[in-house]
Amino acid sequence: MSPMRRGWQADERGMGGKAEKMREATLSPRERLVLTAIIDLYIATGEPVASQSLARAFADREGLSSATLRNVMAALGEAGLLEQPHASAGRVPTATAFRHYVEQILKRDRTEEGIDAAAKTGSEPESTLSEARRGQIEESYSGVVSTHDYLERTSHVLALISSGLGVALASSTAGQVLEHIHFSRLSTGRVLAVLVTQSGTVQDRVLTLDHPMTQVELETAGHYLIENFRGWPIERIRIEVARRVEAEREAYRQLLTSVEELCRKGALAGSGNEPTIFIEGMANLIGAEQDRERLRQMLLALEAKQRLVELLNAYVDGRKQEVRVVVGLDEASPAMQDLVLIGAPARVGDANLGTVAVIAPTRIQYQEMIQAVSYIARLSGRILDIPSAQA
């Protein structure tokens, strides 16, 4: 399995023994409190946090003297959570510290917003975004009526409200609507599928089947798809066919089995052309990076659209309506080691429209950006308002 496809723990790559030590260690409540305060100060100022600054933040708290705070900071440094850029400077959080910080935010969100309870009831958790921010987001989508418009607008909105790059990647079949499909038998187990969308796109591919089909069976399958699903988004057709196979297998066993295999083998897959990806906000990253050579390398990495596509596909699971946060993107490129990805799939019912994401410096307002990405991803269904029969 590719390391980019592993779980949360895989995001600690590159930290070596420090990451291992961190996994084994359990932070005390005091250490967790101090670490959170340091990260909050660093996000707010962008400057290394000195013990004096931290002491002012804890001025009203008993038991947290300057000497105590220095000891806690030293312990956090030993655990690989803080580092000191220069001998006379304060401390800055490491990537591992930011991951710990994000874990705490996600845990808090799951309890405070009732996500766990919502999962049991099927309801949707309420966003903790401010009313003003929700209003700004929803107003930004005024006039959006198509998947293309939604994704293009999303890259702009996320760049506007973040300190980073707004990215929206269309799924391979997003916006494609079936007009006609035809199957021709080439040889035993090999079939040519010709798909025509309502936009006029013609796609053809050769399918290799597990079970040979006669030309009559192929024509029957094609007629079934046209008569039942003309005008449907292609992503929804595959889902509905799979559902009908389970619900109506006995009544239409032979026909549905043939249709299901043709779909599973790629008859309704994407065109295979370069994926559609919208990117906005490069100026945000240019302003945040002072090291010119690192900036140049980072921009080269981000301008390689295929690399961004691979990054989003690797980390964000289109089948799950959840936000993924990845701190440190050095596996995609060493120049991206100080960037964070916050992404989520955009769905309408069971159909996956694509992925929406922010790529930003690690000094990002995590709480708000996690909520904003989640809110925008869930907003897609309401914005597009596609009838369930054809969504």
C-alpha positions, 0 to 999 in steps of 0.5 A: 500500500502506498504510504500516502494512503495510510491512516492518520499515523502515517502523517507522522512520517519523517519525524523518526524516533521523535514521532515514535516517542510522541506516540508512546508518550501521554501528555499530562493535562498541564502539558496539553494546556501549555502546548495548545497555548503555544500553538495559539500564540504562534498561529496569531503572531507567526513568531517563536513563542518565548517563556515570557510571552507564555507567562503573560498568557497564564498570568492569572493561573496559579501553579504556572510560574515562569519557571514551571512553564520553562520546564514544561516547554523543555519537556515538550521539546524533548518529546519532539513537539517544540523546536528552537530555530535559534539559540536565543529564540523562543520555541515553535511547534513541530509538525507533530505538535500541529497533528496533536493540536488538530486531533484535539480539535476533531475530538472536541468537534465530535463531542460538542457538535454531536457528530457521534450522536448524529451518526447514530440518528442519521441527522447532520451535525450543526456547524460551529461557524459564526453566522457571519461566516456562514452568510458570507459563504452562502452569499458567495454561491449566489447564481450557482446552478451546475457542478462546474460552477460550484467547484469553480466558485469553491476554489475562490471561496476557500482561497478568500477565507483562508490564508492559502490555496483553494482547490476543487477537484471534479470527480471523473464523472461529475456533471456528465449526464447519459444520453445514449450508450451502445455495446458491441461484441468484439470477441469472447469476453471483450466488448466495445462500449460507446457512451454519449453524454448530453453535452455531446461528449463521445467516450469509447472504451474496451471492456474485458468481462468475466463472463462472455455475453452475446450481442443480444444480451449486450443490446438488451443491456444498452436498451435498459440503461437508455430507457431507465437512465437517460438524463441521469448523472452517470455517477448516480446510474452506477449507484442505482444499478448496484442498488437494483441488482440487490433489490430486484435480482430475482425478478430481473436476474439475468438482465441486471447481472449483465448490466451490473457487470458492464458498469463495474467493468467501466462502461460508465467510467470517466473519460480518462482525460485530464481531470478538472481541477480549480485552483485559486489563491497562489498569492496567499502562499507567496505572501506567507513564504519568505525563503525565495528558493523554498517558495520557488520549489513550492510553487513548482510543486503546486503548479504540477496539477497532476501532483495535486490531483494525486494528493487529493485522491490519496488523502480524501476518501470520496465515499465518506462525508468527513474532513481529512487534515494532513499536516506536512505534505513533504511526501508530495514534495519536500518543498511542501513540508510546511503546508497543511491540507484540509479536504473533504468530498462534496456529495449530492446524495450518493453521488460524489461530485469531487473534492474541496480543499484548502492547502495552506501554511501550518499557521492556519486557523484550524478550527475555522478552516476545518468547519468551513471546508466541512460546511462548503462540502455539505452545502453542495447538495442544497446549492445544486438542489438536484432531484433525487431521481436524477441527482 
